[in-house]
Amino acid sequence: MELKKKGYKVLAIEQTEGSIRLDQYKHDVQPTAFVFGNEVDGVDDNVLALCDGVIEIPQWGMKHSLNISVAAAVVLWEFVRKESKQIELNEHI
């Protein structure tokens, strides 16, 4: 993957065995690229194998998929929130 060569961590957003819940993922400051699948088929297994990790958005109830725009908004918001917290902590050191 070209992004990995450029120093990016590549994370898939998918519910799969071994995935880490979004709220439990420990974000670092490494540049990160996200791979989203569609709400029916998700991220292809071949693509998952190329990623550095898999994160899932915790969901409850009968349906376990989100529209791509909703999923992207949730993931990006959480990463920005965690990164801004880290920046605030570093400013107080």
N, C-alpha and C positions, 0 to 999 in steps of 0.2 A: 504494500500500500504506500502510495506516495506521501500521504500525511505522516505516517510513522517515520519515514525517512527524514522528514522535516522536524521531528521531535514531538509530534502530537501523540497524545494518548487517544485511542479510538475506543469508544464505548457504545455498545448496542443498547437500545432501549427495548426490552422484551421480557416477557414472563417465561422463564425457562428454568430448568434445574440448575442450581448453582448461581442464579442471579442474586444480586444484592439489592435490598430495598433502597429506594431513593433516599428515604429519610435516614438510613443507616450508612450510606456511602460516605467515606472519608475523602473529601475533595482536597486535592493539593493544587498548587499554582501552575502546574504543567499545562500548556495549551491542550485543549481537549476538543475532539470532534465527536459528534453524536451520529449514530446510524439509527434511523427510524424506519420501521416497516409499515405496511398498510394494516388497517384494522381487521382485515379478514385473515391474511396469511402471515403477518408479522415479518420479522427479519429472517431471511433464508439461512438455513443451517450452514451453508458454505461461507456465508458472510460472517455469521457468528464466530466461526472458527478462526477468522482473521482478526477479530477484535481483541483488545487487551482486557476487556471485561464486559459484563452484562449487568445492567441496572433495570429494575422493574419499578413501576409506579404501583404502590399498594392499592388494591381495589377490593371492595367487598360487594356481595350480592351475586346475582345470576350472570350478569354480563361482565366480561373481563377484557374489554377493549375500549379504547378512546379514539376519537377522531384525531388525526395526525396533528392538526393545529392545536388542539387541546393538550395532547401529550407533549408536544414541543414546548408549549407555554409553561406547563407544569415543571418540566425538567429544567428549562433555562432559568426560570424564576428561582428554583431551589439552588442551582449552582451559583447564580448571582448573589443570592442571599447568603450562602455559606462563604463565598469569596469576600463579600463586603464585611462579614463578621471577622474574617481572618485579617483583613486590612486594618480594621478597628483595633484588634488585639495587638497587632504589630506596632501601631502608632503609640500605644500605651507602654511599650517596652523601652 
